[in-house]
Amino acid sequence: MSRFYGFDKYQIGEIVLIDSPESLAAFARTWKRHHPLHPRQFAFAGQTAKIANSLLYHGGDILYELEGIPGLWHQQLLSPL
């Protein structure tokens, strides 16, 4: 069950694909707000992961924790399988 009743794109337990290295790099260059990508997150580009938790940032953005993968992930950096 979603924690945010339809606002988050992915459900806890859903498998997602992390975007490509190029996409992560473009996001890192242009994103100027909260929770920028940490350099260690780039090692997981192109991998699949299970959604462990979803969080609502006070500005309205949904962030995700991925099982076994460090950092918080922005919704736009993940794709459904």
Secondary structure as GFF3:
##gff-version 3
##sequence-region A 1 81
A	DSSP	beta_strand	15	18	.	.	.	ID=ss1
A	DSSP	alpha_helix	21	30	.	.	.	ID=ss2
A	DSSP	three_ten_helix	39	44	.	.	.	ID=ss3
A	DSSP	beta_strand	48	56	.	.	.	ID=ss4
A	DSSP	beta_strand	62	66	.	.	.	ID=ss5
A	DSSP	beta_strand	69	74	.	.	.	ID=ss6
A	DSSP	three_ten_helix	75	77	.	.	.	ID=ss7
A	DSSP	beta_strand	78	80	.	.	.	ID=ss8
###
